[in-house]
Amino acid sequence: MSGVGKGIASASIGRLLQAKGYRVTAIKIDPYINVDAGTMNPTEHGEVFVTEDGDETDQDIGNYERFLNTNIYSINYMTTGRVYQSVIERERNLEYGGKCVEVVPHIPEEIINRITKAGKKADADITMVEVGGTVGEYQNMLFLEAARMMKMENMSDVVFVLVSYLPIPSKIGEMKTKPTQYAIRTLNSAGIQPDFVICRADLAIDDVRKKKIAINGNMFKDHIISAPDIDHIYEVPLNFEKEKLGDLILKQFGWSERYNAPGMKDWRELVDRINTSTDEVRIGIVGKYFNSGDFVLSDSYISVIEAVKHAAWHHGRQAKIDWLDAGAYETDEIKLAELKNYHGIIVPGGFGVRGIEGKIKAIQYVRENKIPYLGLCYGMQLATIEFARNVAGINGATSTEVDENAPHQVIHLMSDQVKNIEESNYGSTMRLGAYPCVLSLDSHSYGAYGETNISERHRHRYEFNNDYREQLQSAGLRIAGTSPDNRLVEIIELPDHPFFVGVQFHPEFKSRPINGHPLFNSFIEAGINKKDNLFSYDKSDQK
């Protein structure tokens, strides 16, 4: 079933193999016709993760980067739409030499070519390939066919891992293996025999059920891997290590652990720090992409969540994160008082007009009440609008995205985006990927990063309107970071606030669990200071 943990399983296996001394990269295959994840609704598909080279990808690419501590590039992300688009373009360019281009074998061959190229670009010994969706789905057939063809070409070079859920019906109280047995049979019908089964369940699988799956699935019993629910995802590699999964996979390849392999010491230290951190710091995220029927879909902001956790662990704390619906603040201003209960507030990225007035009211409240604030992308733009309205006295200040006819568009459309909007060209046309930024030496941000030249990832069409730069600066807004040519405003701050920072980019995409991200680390530190009443105001040193 979807959401069972294939991405975390893939990332964790990759981390284990890295610890054995091998170079690892990871590929995500999405079965959608969409060319990329950029046009997918985040409340349905989850977060859009942006790579260094500007690809809009599935959130699992973010999991790979965090676990493998390496950048994953656009070549490592594949969709049905992207594969078909490439094949059709090649056919139009006569690259098939006049042959009849067919779904099989040409689509699987394109899939295999992409997998091979990604592995070569990363100079990887092992390439992890996660096929999204579930076994038996029609849209996955061609990816499974490509996998079967790869295995046939060189049996020893390909290992298959099936991630399967074992239910424990509450009225029965017994773990059931039959759905997994049928999943194996369904995979067999595609010509694939799994080498390993990762058994996801509420509890650890016992030897009796391991043996049952092994017998019925035509597998070795020690290749049936227990993967019970745990407190946090960063324990998964250690759980797999207990099952000797890394060694077993290497044995399947005919390999062994390399001399001077780095091992899992740093990862164990991370997990120990997570498990021993008890004091909480409360963070509120004011957003709109987490309502999914009667449920909360936190996947819409998964990188933000993980970045907050990483920073909290960096300081030996646990992050207590609450979801705050921006729409509620539009109709109930009394509810704004709940923001005082938090040690820090984040307004993350987003698009459109729904909920923005509620976000602006929340930003005004945290500004006036000296609550640490971090605005990400849209959160920076809305902080600029709030300051323009309520401090600089620019009545009706807004964004072109909200009202293209408004007299004071302090946030406006980037010049190179005008044609895209006019032609309704939305896919992969924003300012995407990593761009340089130069920091002001007297800024909070410089104090966080400790260097003047940084690079962060972007995903936006609108920007700070320089026509208002001087007026806003005169009112007290600090321009803390700009593009190297000083044309684009990348960071805004308030000097007389314990921590009020808005960034046009998405620092959450570059956060790693071992060390955290400098900006999030600084934000959480400010939150801890608020909790412990340690705020000080020395305007001669604004770090």
TIFI-909029 format. One line per field, with one value per residue (C-alpha): chain; x negated, y negated, z negated. Coordinates in steps of 0.05 Angstrom, whole numbers, plus 5000, padded with zeros to 4 digits. Layout:
# residues N
cadena: (A, ...) $
X: (X, ...) $
Y: (Y, ...) $
Z: (Z, ...) $
This chain:
# residues 543
cadena: (A, A, A, A, A, A, A, A, A, A, A, A, A, A, A, A, A, A, A, A, A, A, A, A, A, A, A, A, A, A, A, A, A, A, A, A, A, A, A, A, A, A, A, A, A, A, A, A, A, A, A, A, A, A, A, A, A, A, A, A, A, A, A, A, A, A, A, A, A, A, A, A, A, A, A, A, A, A, A, A, A, A, A, A, A, A, A, A, A, A, A, A, A, A, A, A, A, A, A, A, A, A, A, A, A, A, A, A, A, A, A, A, A, A, A, A, A, A, A, A, A, A, A, A, A, A, A, A, A, A, A, A, A, A, A, A, A, A, A, A, A, A, A, A, A, A, A, A, A, A, A, A, A, A, A, A, A, A, A, A, A, A, A, A, A, A, A, A, A, A, A, A, A, A, A, A, A, A, A, A, A, A, A, A, A, A, A, A, A, A, A, A, A, A, A, A, A, A, A, A, A, A, A, A, A, A, A, A, A, A, A, A, A, A, A, A, A, A, A, A, A, A, A, A, A, A, A, A, A, A, A, A, A, A, A, A, A, A, A, A, A, A, A, A, A, A, A, A, A, A, A, A, A, A, A, A, A, A, A, A, A, A, A, A, A, A, A, A, A, A, A, A, A, A, A, A, A, A, A, A, A, A, A, A, A, A, A, A, A, A, A, A, A, A, A, A, A, A, A, A, A, A, A, A, A, A, A, A, A, A, A, A, A, A, A, A, A, A, A, A, A, A, A, A, A, A, A, A, A, A, A, A, A, A, A, A, A, A, A, A, A, A, A, A, A, A, A, A, A, A, A, A, A, A, A, A, A, A, A, A, A, A, A, A, A, A, A, A, A, A, A, A, A, A, A, A, A, A, A, A, A, A, A, A, A, A, A, A, A, A, A, A, A, A, A, A, A, A, A, A, A, A, A, A, A, A, A, A, A, A, A, A, A, A, A, A, A, A, A, A, A, A, A, A, A, A, A, A, A, A, A, A, A, A, A, A, A, A, A, A, A, A, A, A, A, A, A, A, A, A, A, A, A, A, A, A, A, A, A, A, A, A, A, A, A, A, A, A, A, A, A, A, A, A, A, A, A, A, A, A, A, A, A, A, A, A, A, A, A, A, A, A, A, A, A, A, A, A, A, A, A, A, A, A, A, A, A, A, A, A, A, A, A, A, A, A, A, A, A, A, A, A, A, A, A, A, A, A, A, A, A, A, A, A, A, A, A, A, A, A, A, A, A) $
X: (5000, 4978, 4946, 4918, 4847, 4813, 4775, 4748, 4731, 4693, 4657, 4640, 4612, 4570, 4544, 4524, 4488, 4451, 4429, 4400, 4355, 4395, 4415, 4491, 4541, 4617, 4671, 4746, 4795, 4865, 4917, 4954, 4963, 4940, 4872, 4851, 4882, 4886, 4959, 4984, 5028, 4987, 5048, 5054, 4982, 4942, 4885, 4850, 4776, 4729, 4659, 4595, 4604, 4676, 4718, 4786, 4788, 4822, 4810, 4771, 4714, 4709, 4706, 4649, 4610, 4620, 4601, 4544, 4519, 4510, 4544, 4590, 4600, 4655, 4629, 4648, 4722, 4766, 4841, 4882, 4893, 4819, 4801, 4854, 4835, 4763, 4782, 4829, 4776, 4725, 4775, 4788, 4713, 4707, 4663, 4697, 4675, 4745, 4766, 4836, 4829, 4866, 4884, 4843, 4784, 4771, 4803, 4768, 4703, 4709, 4721, 4659, 4618, 4639, 4621, 4553, 4538, 4557, 4511, 4453, 4463, 4460, 4400, 4440, 4423, 4496, 4558, 4621, 4684, 4751, 4813, 4870, 4941, 4960, 4950, 5003, 5020, 5028, 4984, 4924, 4922, 4870, 4823, 4827, 4815, 4752, 4730, 4742, 4701, 4643, 4643, 4642, 4584, 4540, 4569, 4516, 4521, 4594, 4627, 4701, 4731, 4806, 4834, 4899, 4948, 4970, 5036, 5055, 5131, 5152, 5207, 5161, 5095, 5053, 5004, 5027, 4978, 5026, 5028, 4952, 4954, 5002, 4958, 4899, 4942, 4965, 4893, 4877, 4930, 4888, 4829, 4795, 4775, 4760, 4694, 4715, 4781, 4783, 4842, 4875, 4921, 4941, 4897, 4835, 4847, 4831, 4793, 4858, 4883, 4815, 4813, 4884, 4867, 4801, 4833, 4892, 4849, 4792, 4741, 4689, 4716, 4661, 4681, 4748, 4732, 4771, 4790, 4837, 4864, 4813, 4812, 4774, 4749, 4676, 4677, 4694, 4622, 4603, 4662, 4642, 4571, 4596, 4626, 4559, 4593, 4532, 4487, 4540, 4549, 4474, 4471, 4526, 4481, 4421, 4388, 4365, 4353, 4294, 4231, 4234, 4310, 4338, 4389, 4450, 4416, 4442, 4512, 4513, 4492, 4549, 4600, 4572, 4579, 4650, 4670, 4637, 4664, 4725, 4734, 4784, 4785, 4855, 4859, 4923, 4928, 4981, 5001, 5058, 5035, 5047, 5122, 5141, 5212, 5214, 5139, 5076, 5026, 4960, 4924, 4940, 4886, 4842, 4775, 4794, 4814, 4749, 4707, 4741, 4727, 4655, 4643, 4677, 4634, 4573, 4588, 4606, 4681, 4744, 4788, 4862, 4894, 4966, 5006, 5040, 5093, 5083, 5156, 5178, 5141, 5180, 5246, 5224, 5173, 5180, 5150, 5085, 5069, 5053, 4988, 4961, 4957, 4902, 4827, 4824, 4871, 4858, 4897, 4875, 4879, 4943, 4983, 5049, 5093, 5128, 5108, 5059, 5096, 5094, 5020, 5008, 5046, 5004, 4940, 4962, 4976, 4908, 4873, 4907, 4900, 4827, 4839, 4783, 4805, 4779, 4813, 4798, 4809, 4882, 4871, 4818, 4863, 4921, 4875, 4855, 4928, 4945, 4887, 4906, 4978, 4969, 4901, 4884, 4956, 4966, 5041, 5064, 4994, 5000, 4972, 4986, 5004, 5061, 5085, 5052, 5088, 5070, 5034, 4979, 4951, 4891, 4884, 4889, 4878, 4806, 4792, 4773, 4838, 4887, 4889, 4898, 4960, 4989, 4982, 5005, 4938, 4932, 4892, 4818, 4818, 4806, 4740, 4716, 4654, 4593, 4573, 4519, 4535, 4491, 4504, 4498, 4446, 4492, 4549, 4578, 4568, 4493, 4490, 4525, 4485, 4418, 4401, 4421, 4430, 4482, 4523, 4595, 4651, 4709, 4780, 4819, 4845, 4854, 4802, 4790, 4807, 4745, 4788, 4805, 4736, 4714, 4781, 4784, 4711, 4724, 4781, 4734, 4733, 4664, 4644, 4599, 4584, 4586, 4564, 4491, 4512, 4556, 4617, 4658, 4675, 4664, 4670, 4707, 4699, 4720, 4659, 4698, 4730, 4699, 4707, 4749, 4721, 4755, 4719, 4740, 4709, 4722, 4666, 4705, 4683, 4610, 4620, 4586, 4600, 4528, 4516, 4580, 4584, 4551, 4614, 4659, 4607, 4607, 4683, 4689, 4636, 4678, 4738, 4699, 4679, 4752, 4771, 4716, 4726, 4655, 4670, 4622, 4619, 4549, 4559, 4484, 4481, 4542, 4519) $
Y: (5000, 4928, 4893, 4958, 4930, 4948, 4882, 4888, 4961, 4943, 4885, 4929, 4985, 4934, 4907, 4978, 4991, 4925, 4946, 5010, 4966, 4961, 4901, 4899, 4858, 4864, 4857, 4845, 4869, 4839, 4873, 4808, 4779, 4712, 4693, 4672, 4660, 4585, 4583, 4634, 4613, 4618, 4640, 4701, 4716, 4684, 4635, 4615, 4623, 4579, 4604, 4564, 4563, 4540, 4602, 4606, 4676, 4724, 4715, 4781, 4746, 4704, 4767, 4793, 4728, 4727, 4800, 4803, 4733, 4718, 4678, 4716, 4687, 4684, 4745, 4785, 4769, 4805, 4803, 4838, 4771, 4755, 4823, 4820, 4748, 4768, 4827, 4784, 4729, 4781, 4809, 4739, 4730, 4795, 4825, 4893, 4897, 4904, 4963, 4971, 4944, 4989, 4988, 5051, 5052, 4977, 4950, 5000, 4987, 4912, 4928, 4971, 4917, 4866, 4912, 4926, 4852, 4832, 4884, 4862, 4788, 4801, 4849, 4897, 4968, 4981, 4947, 4952, 4949, 4939, 4954, 4913, 4939, 5011, 5079, 5097, 5026, 5018, 4956, 4992, 5048, 5016, 4999, 5071, 5095, 5052, 5082, 5152, 5137, 5110, 5173, 5217, 5179, 5190, 5233, 5215, 5140, 5131, 5144, 5136, 5113, 5115, 5071, 5101, 5086, 5141, 5123, 5142, 5139, 5110, 5161, 5219, 5197, 5239, 5214, 5237, 5256, 5274, 5204, 5206, 5275, 5249, 5188, 5234, 5276, 5212, 5190, 5260, 5250, 5191, 5238, 5214, 5255, 5212, 5226, 5192, 5173, 5116, 5131, 5066, 5076, 5047, 5099, 5139, 5201, 5267, 5328, 5367, 5316, 5305, 5379, 5378, 5320, 5353, 5420, 5390, 5336, 5381, 5343, 5350, 5339, 5290, 5248, 5234, 5168, 5142, 5068, 5051, 4982, 4938, 4870, 4835, 4852, 4843, 4908, 4947, 4958, 4983, 5031, 5057, 5065, 5110, 5153, 5153, 5126, 5089, 5151, 5195, 5148, 5145, 5221, 5224, 5181, 5225, 5167, 5154, 5093, 5051, 5038, 4974, 4968, 4909, 4950, 4923, 4885, 4816, 4844, 4879, 4813, 4778, 4829, 4826, 4750, 4756, 4807, 4770, 4700, 4688, 4613, 4587, 4525, 4509, 4488, 4468, 4474, 4429, 4460, 4484, 4548, 4598, 4609, 4673, 4692, 4711, 4720, 4677, 4687, 4664, 4689, 4622, 4591, 4652, 4617, 4559, 4609, 4647, 4583, 4560, 4628, 4628, 4559, 4578, 4641, 4598, 4560, 4623, 4608, 4640, 4600, 4600, 4578, 4556, 4542, 4474, 4462, 4394, 4389, 4389, 4323, 4288, 4296, 4301, 4250, 4271, 4338, 4302, 4301, 4375, 4355, 4333, 4406, 4419, 4407, 4395, 4388, 4409, 4388, 4436, 4431, 4435, 4406, 4371, 4325, 4373, 4360, 4303, 4251, 4299, 4309, 4234, 4225, 4280, 4246, 4179, 4213, 4246, 4182, 4140, 4193, 4208, 4282, 4312, 4315, 4351, 4337, 4384, 4360, 4338, 4328, 4276, 4242, 4238, 4210, 4156, 4140, 4138, 4091, 4046, 4041, 4035, 4002, 3965, 3940, 3965, 3976, 4033, 4062, 4131, 4179, 4183, 4255, 4232, 4170, 4153, 4086, 4063, 3995, 4018, 4085, 4090, 4162, 4167, 4215, 4228, 4197, 4263, 4295, 4247, 4286, 4352, 4326, 4295, 4362, 4404, 4438, 4463, 4527, 4520, 4446, 4414, 4392, 4461, 4491, 4463, 4390, 4350, 4298, 4245, 4231, 4165, 4168, 4136, 4186, 4244, 4286, 4274, 4292, 4358, 4377, 4348, 4329, 4276, 4319, 4374, 4415, 4436, 4467, 4428, 4441, 4378, 4330, 4267, 4223, 4162, 4099, 4055, 3993, 3998, 4018, 3949, 3933, 3999, 3993, 3922, 3951, 4001, 4062, 4092, 4121, 4176, 4214, 4201, 4233, 4218, 4162, 4131, 4136, 4188, 4183, 4252, 4239, 4188, 4179, 4134, 4109, 4094, 4163, 4225, 4264, 4240, 4268, 4278, 4313, 4317, 4386, 4454, 4471, 4532, 4569, 4568, 4588, 4653, 4692, 4697, 4621, 4585, 4522, 4457, 4415, 4465, 4476, 4401, 4398, 4455, 4422, 4359, 4402, 4433, 4364, 4342, 4403, 4392, 4316, 4303, 4250, 4191, 4130, 4105, 4064, 4057, 4131, 4156, 4228) $
Z: (5000, 5009, 4951, 4923, 4922, 4987, 4990, 4919, 4931, 4994, 4960, 4899, 4942, 4979, 4912, 4891, 4956, 4949, 4880, 4912, 4955, 5021, 5062, 5066, 5103, 5106, 5159, 5150, 5202, 5200, 5244, 5259, 5328, 5298, 5325, 5255, 5187, 5195, 5217, 5166, 5108, 5044, 5003, 5049, 5067, 5011, 5015, 5079, 5066, 5107, 5126, 5133, 5209, 5205, 5214, 5180, 5152, 5104, 5029, 5027, 5062, 4999, 4957, 4999, 4992, 4916, 4904, 4955, 4939, 5013, 5067, 5114, 5183, 5235, 5272, 5210, 5216, 5266, 5283, 5335, 5369, 5370, 5400, 5454, 5470, 5481, 5526, 5568, 5575, 5598, 5648, 5676, 5683, 5723, 5670, 5678, 5751, 5780, 5736, 5710, 5639, 5591, 5517, 5508, 5514, 5525, 5461, 5415, 5453, 5439, 5365, 5363, 5398, 5347, 5289, 5319, 5333, 5262, 5232, 5277, 5263, 5188, 5198, 5155, 5138, 5121, 5148, 5107, 5150, 5115, 5158, 5130, 5122, 5106, 5137, 5188, 5210, 5285, 5287, 5257, 5307, 5353, 5296, 5271, 5342, 5344, 5278, 5304, 5366, 5324, 5282, 5344, 5373, 5312, 5256, 5204, 5213, 5192, 5124, 5112, 5046, 5033, 4978, 4953, 4897, 4849, 4816, 4745, 4743, 4676, 4665, 4681, 4651, 4699, 4751, 4820, 4875, 4930, 4962, 4967, 4997, 5050, 5062, 5076, 5124, 5159, 5167, 5194, 5247, 5273, 5279, 5215, 5155, 5094, 5060, 4995, 4962, 4913, 4867, 4844, 4785, 4718, 4684, 4701, 4742, 4707, 4734, 4746, 4795, 4826, 4841, 4870, 4917, 4937, 4954, 4992, 5025, 5047, 5005, 4951, 4880, 4862, 4922, 4889, 4853, 4793, 4797, 4739, 4724, 4687, 4655, 4711, 4781, 4763, 4724, 4787, 4811, 4742, 4741, 4810, 4785, 4729, 4783, 4819, 4882, 4907, 4902, 4934, 4994, 5005, 5001, 5054, 5098, 5082, 5045, 4974, 4930, 4954, 4914, 4873, 4883, 4844, 4806, 4769, 4712, 4731, 4743, 4675, 4642, 4678, 4654, 4583, 4584, 4609, 4556, 4498, 4516, 4472, 4462, 4513, 4556, 4584, 4657, 4693, 4768, 4798, 4864, 4908, 4942, 4887, 4887, 4923, 4905, 4832, 4830, 4826, 4883, 4854, 4917, 4950, 4907, 4894, 4906, 4860, 4806, 4812, 4813, 4748, 4716, 4740, 4709, 4644, 4638, 4654, 4589, 4550, 4552, 4579, 4626, 4609, 4675, 4680, 4744, 4743, 4796, 4827, 4846, 4773, 4760, 4815, 4778, 4705, 4684, 4611, 4632, 4649, 4575, 4580, 4615, 4548, 4528, 4579, 4576, 4651, 4711, 4783, 4844, 4899, 4975, 5014, 5072, 5083, 5041, 4993, 4921, 4934, 4893, 4834, 4844, 4847, 4781, 4750, 4775, 4746, 4679, 4674, 4696, 4643, 4588, 4602, 4618, 4661, 4734, 4795, 4862, 4919, 4991, 4988, 4913, 4931, 4981, 4932, 4878, 4927, 4940, 4866, 4851, 4910, 4886, 4811, 4802, 4866, 4873, 4945, 4944, 4988, 4996, 5027, 5079, 5153, 5141, 5096, 5135, 5201, 5203, 5133, 5129, 5082, 5103, 5057, 5082, 5157, 5215, 5235, 5302, 5335, 5311, 5346, 5411, 5375, 5339, 5402, 5439, 5379, 5380, 5308, 5309, 5290, 5307, 5238, 5211, 5191, 5159, 5124, 5130, 5094, 5041, 5008, 4934, 4896, 4841, 4789, 4799, 4760, 4822, 4824, 4750, 4767, 4829, 4807, 4879, 4929, 4991, 4989, 5038, 5028, 5069, 5097, 5122, 5137, 5190, 5149, 5115, 5072, 5112, 5112, 5123, 5049, 5024, 4999, 4967, 4929, 4907, 4882, 4840, 4807, 4852, 4860, 4928, 4901, 4964, 5039, 5104, 5120, 5168, 5112, 5158, 5121, 5047, 5016, 4941, 4899, 4823, 4766, 4726, 4662, 4657, 4624, 4689, 4747, 4812, 4879, 4936, 5009, 5015, 4982, 4933, 4909, 4972, 4950, 4878, 4856, 4792, 4768, 4763, 4781, 4823, 4798, 4806, 4772, 4717, 4704, 4705, 4655, 4611, 4609, 4591, 4534, 4510, 4510, 4471, 4420, 4419, 4444, 4496, 4497, 4542, 4557, 4620, 4629, 4646, 4683, 4689) $
